[in-house]
Amino acid sequence: MGAVLLLSAGGARAQEKKDWQPEAPMPEKFDWIQLKSEEWLKGELIAMYKDELEFDSKELDPMTFDFADIWQVLSAGPMQVGLVDGSVATGKLRIDRDKVLVIGDQTRELERSQIMSITTGKAKESSHWSGKVGAGLNFRRGNNEVAETNANVNVKRRTAKNRIELDYLGNHNVTQDVTVTDNNRATVGWDRFMSDRFFISPVLLEYFRDAFQNIAHRGTIGAGAGFQIIDTPKVDWQISTGFAYQRTRFDDVPEGSAESVNTPAFLLGTAYEHKLSGSVKFNLQYQILIVNEESGQYTHHFVTGFEFDLIGSLDFDPTFVWDRIQNPQQNSDGTFPQKDDYRLNFVLSYDF
């Protein structure tokens, strides 16, 4: 009889543990998430975008989870839930497996598959921003063969319908008071999602300079549209196209040649991202600009590499960069820059 009572008590405790829930019916102070392992974490739900949920645990460092690995979500405050049809639902968020409740002025019942993004509904602008800052060394072949330092910055602002991204990549080397590398590329893009896959890009901006490619300054402004071919927790692949206007000022030209040229431009691009594991990610980006012959005829920019999570927010990012100008501008001494430049970058980056 005692054994039966003991087993019953043990079964009751197991059932109680399995069915344990945070504050009912909804928390007031902390957000809660439950993992597939049935473990609960409390803290602050920062955002969910591209099927990656960012959560700042009360006791642990900020973490990122695959949204598919989260079984339950309970928010203490209002959240903005962006849906695949382009609408936004605002209210306290409760997710239980595939069932979703957004509890606001009116309660909306949804399916998890309808969710495209989640951001905080509080007046907290910082929750929309994320970024990465890195520095390191790279080895270059092409118009000069040297080891050089580099710096890169990537900053994103994401909401339910908009994505703004700022990128900078710079390489610099001075040897015995002689500059042997001075390369800078900065881009700004704004994408507005019209559906879960199709987006327009009202603003595309790029600034580029590289004296060794005989480009003192090159500015490009344009607009376009794109489509996400694959959008899963592991793989993201998108293509884009558009039209632009470009102005180039050359660094060194033969006497009597124009120092600057203008051209309309047609651009094509693609971006591919594959999450190989919880700590390794593969990236690839490629863009081609078709311009007039004086501006180079075709310009290519290709970047590919890996991101390895090290400790906390620290990453190691080996990256290969290829730049090509099909028809480079002649120098004043009659020589031509090489068409291709290659870089192999080794970067330590900090995520924020």
Summary of the structure (lengths in Angstrom):
residues: 352
radius of gyration: 25.4
end to end distance: 59.1
largest distance: 106.6
contacts: 1072
relative contact order: 0.10
helix: 9%
strand: 65%
